[in-house]
């Protein structure tokens, strides 16, 4: 099917056709897949905790990502 679409319409049409199918799949998964009760309670418990932001981790991550850019 992909070869036929590519030969007759161009390679971009494969992405144009997959976009609505992917969006439909995303909407259906969001509507039909439900988290178990223990995960919902754990997530609610974690949201009530206020932890400090990891400034050192962010700085080290920035240095690492910048180093990768210039390698």
RAKAVEN-V80493 format. One record per residue. PHI is phi as a letter, one per 40 degrees, with the letter a starting at -180 (* if undefined). Layout:
# RAKAVEN-V80493
phi->PHI
phi->PHI
This chain:
# RAKAVEN-V80493
phi->*
phi->c
phi->c
phi->c
phi->c
phi->c
phi->c
phi->c
phi->b
phi->h
phi->c
phi->c
phi->c
phi->c
phi->c
phi->c
phi->c
phi->c
phi->c
phi->c
phi->c
phi->c
phi->c
phi->c
phi->c
phi->c
phi->c
phi->c
phi->c
phi->c
phi->c
phi->b
phi->c
phi->b
phi->c
phi->c
phi->c
phi->c
phi->c
phi->c
phi->c
phi->c
phi->c
phi->c
phi->c
phi->c
phi->c
phi->c
phi->c
phi->b
phi->b
phi->c
phi->c
phi->c
phi->c
phi->c
phi->c
phi->c
phi->c
phi->c
phi->c
phi->c
phi->c
phi->c
phi->c
phi->c
phi->c
phi->c
phi->c
phi->c
phi->c
